[in-house]
Amino acid sequence: MKRREFVKLSGAAAASIAIIPPVLQSCADNMNMNMNMGSNAVPVKEGAFTTPLTFPSVMTSNFSMQAKGNTVSLLNAQSTSVLGYTDGILGPTIKVDNGSDVSIAFQNQLSEETNVHWHGLLVPANMDGHPKDVINSGSSFNFNLPLSQRAGTYWYHPHPHGKTARQVFMGLAGFFIVNDSEEQSLNLPSGDQELLLVIQDKRIKNGQLNYSPSMDEVMTGYTGEYVLVNGRNAPFHNVSTRYYRLRILNGSTARVYNIAFSDNQSFEVIGTDGGLLAQPVTVNSLLIGPGERADILVSFKSFSVGKEVYLISRTFNGGAQGRQEFKIMKFVVNQQASDSFTVPNQLSSIQPIAPASASKTRIMKIKGMMEGMNMGSMGSGMHTINDKVYDLDRIDETVQAGATEIWEFDNSDGDEIHPMHIHGVQFQVLQRTGGRGSLIATEQGWKDTVLVMPREKVTVIMTFPQEKGVFVFHCHNLEHEDDGMMLNYEVV
Ligand SMILES: [Cu+2]
């Protein structure tokens, strides 16, 4: 970070920079240096891509699920302690139809409190996994989820305040897929041609998952040197010469991926957090931040048997991240097949919410790092929204049931990456100013999480639920979230 940027970043301090005593200025310079040192993402170590990709079991109706400690083989057949929902690492993939009432008997077999947030689902506040609604060690809770929303790639993970990042990092996360007749009628690649991929980076020390963020890493987010897909490091998957539907979740605590293919082939983006886009968008790479999902179609039709193609992350302009290109997983074409699938021109219809219908615009100033110095609280509470650190019991924003509002996430003074997530709604992204200055393919549909890069302001529009209750909105960089970058809003 350059001095000029530091001055810009300092917010309130900027006005008084000239009168900072030399000793404090030097302290600030050291802080700067430390942050630069700590701020780069840990370089990824690519594996051998010799481990077969696996997929979690699928649950299609009411069932029970436990959060518990398990042992798995992660790297070189070592026995690694992880957390999982029921078996192994991660949790079962829940696949249900829109309109169904899903009930899940949940048991907490961890040694600490946890809960479950159904990320992207429009469920009542008391079922949403609010941080105040924790389930103590040894206790149970029955989640009843009445589904009324579009088909989409949703997911679930813990949400106990201050413990979310560690519990997700240790393995607690799973897909929640909602189907509907509209999506069914498109006959998209399914069965063996539909692959659910959760990408997560892990730091592993002596064969064990190592979650121990330093102060610098709380600031920038905790990154790992091993990239896992569905809980496997550097896996491969055999494919035939057909179209494949990849439904990708970035389940990392902080790392952003710029998804692409090693042969630079283009692919079709067909869906995002809240389901299908109206029309497919052809891209060569796609940025996906923590908590976000991308639904893409990729064709292996022109390849001959024996061809190997990698899903990779390309470099991108993202402050502390994006400086390295690395491979994520390998596709091996091992079978010739005929495939008559063609990408539909029209996928769905998305009615834009008119900005004029918004009854209110709220500004959410998101801040990290240097601003924390002004608060005199190093090490915690450095990440704020509108200068506030999360308080379980404080209602920060009150919205009318059924109201349409515009919210602006303002990171224009910041140099950290903040994927902002709002519970209880799906929103549309209106615009991005500063930074990248425009919207990407996945932002042309319904979203629940939006990436706000350094220097950017992103505005979203949404209609709040009719049902009353308290929800949270927060940064989905889970280190930032645990550090307090989260507020409550109440629907009244
Ligand atoms: Cu953040």
Boltz pocket constraint, residues with backbone or C-beta under 6 A from the ligand:
constraints:
  - pocket:
      binder: B
      contacts: [[A, 383], [A, 416], [A, 417], [A, 418], [A, 419], [A, 475], [A, 476], [A, 477], [A, 480], [A, 481], [A, 485]]
      max_distance: 6.0
